[in-house]
Amino acid sequence: MAAKKKIEYTEDKIKTLSSLEHIRLRTGMYIGRTGSGAHYDDGIYILVKEVIDNGIDEFIMGHGDRIDVSIEDDMVTIRDFGRGIPLGKVVDCVSKINTGAKYNDDVFQFSVGLNGVGTKAVNALSTYFLVRSHRDGKFVEAEFALGNLVREEKGKTTEPNGTFVAFSPDPDIFKNYKFNSDHLARRLRFYAYLNPKLKIWFNGELYHCKGGLLDLIRDESQYEKIYPPFHYSDKTLEFAFTHTNRFSEEYYSFVNGQFTSDGGTHLSAFREGLLRGINDFASKKFSGDDVREGVLGAVAIRLKEPIFESQTKNKLGNSEIRSDLVAQISQAVSDSLHRNTAEAKKLIGKIEETQKLRKELNSVKKLARERSKSVSIRIPQLKDCKHNYNREKNKGLESQIFITEGQSAAGSLVSCRDANHQAIFTLKGKPLNVCDLKRDALYKNVEIYNLMRALNIEENIDNLRYNHVILATDADVDGLHIRNLMITFFLRFFESLVREGHLKILETPLFRVRNKKKTLYCYSEEERVQALEELGRGAEITRFKGLGEISPGEFKDFIGEKTIRLTQVSIDGDHSVSEVINFYMGKNTPERREYIMDNLVIDAEMM
């Protein structure tokens, strides 16, 4: 056996990187995930955000009420109408880290850009970057490539004050990226909600609102509100909330105009203040679960020195503000309820109904647990894996559970899975359609209850045991029906599991095309045609009608770490989730039949 090569730790191993080199080498530290643009928090959107944030900061300080944003192919242009970068510091402000005016409270009191990194990261991560500052009849323009200055130009201008930035993200860092207009539109809507007098133009479309977070609560969720939203606003705090008939709670939280997708101190303070304010008004001791079930809320604060847990600013960490914020929110909630007694009555009625249903549910839960203990200590339909997902510790990210139908498919999966990270849950026939049912039905149905136990999501998804919950059903009519029933279950009772990207669909091949030399697996009709062109018309074609027809040897290739094909179940568009579920899975048989007949596509091969 060859001796292991010894690596000396000497002076020549010490490296000193320039600021921009460090940004390119450790991109994740500065903008989080790189990604292709499919995810809302992918880096290309953070680049856009960092530039827009500068225009927002100008607006907050009373300079400029318009921002123009344009994206065409890979080129982003952003123009604000603030004061413009001081002309002598244009190059420094976009290329020298820890340089900027955000450290000066006289110039920027409530800025989200605190560490002088923002536009420098955009510059470093772009193949082309141009900045032009217009200031009192003069301009300075600088062009960069990968953070390196290419040219600088000065002159006179007739354009109004402000800053223009154009950039093109580096495809070597952002592989196969593409901007998703829906993700961009959502970010711009948030800016408009938080800055009611600001006008943002994006590719010719205006984003502008007058009602602040009240408009956000009205617009962003399509669930029916039980009462008109309560709204409170002052210089440093704004919040709005209402209740819906959904089972989960949903919040939007912001700091200095920044959407904090992971919440933080201000969100936990809002949740506690809401509970305390309602209890003070009602002179009751409602539990947090009873008060917050169905809550739809938004909270925004302005803070001079926010502390975020990462450069991407998704979570606020200022613990010292919590007690004062809870007290302020509690008082504001109580006062709002006293001023709006009709809406307050509906709110209290909703909470009391939830409280009553929860007591009834607890008795059903008790019976279900006793029943499951009498049958088996273990969950009979579950083949577990060794390493489970732990959300709090960020462990087990590769863990998967395949929810499959029938023993034959489960047998193939069990025999070829990776037992360290892949678990199997076997459905016995078609699961219960829970579209029109209440939560107690989940505990009365043995199979659904066992699935909740397997996933460990009885109360919420905080202790979810698998990062990837994968629906592995046949591609025939029955399999697709089972898939829809399971999606209905998760959307109706565990919507956050879907929204957070845990629910996936396993794509399995429809065809196997082979000759004596080569075998190709095809996931669509187009791939089958291409395979025939490659292997010749004499190739043998096998159509897989069910997972049980695929041998374990073949199946291993379809669920391997590098070869598995998963489609994420996502919630897109402006339709209400409850409306969509009720249309496709509810009791509106005539309307659904008419829709199917109008949109039916006949597969010639199946005739």
Order of alpha helices (4+ residues) and beta strands (2+ residues): alpha-alpha-alpha-beta-beta-alpha-alpha-beta-beta-beta-beta-alpha-beta-beta-alpha-beta-beta-beta-beta-alpha-alpha-beta-alpha-alpha-beta-beta-alpha-beta-alpha-alpha-beta-alpha-alpha-beta-beta-beta-alpha-beta-alpha-beta-alpha-alpha
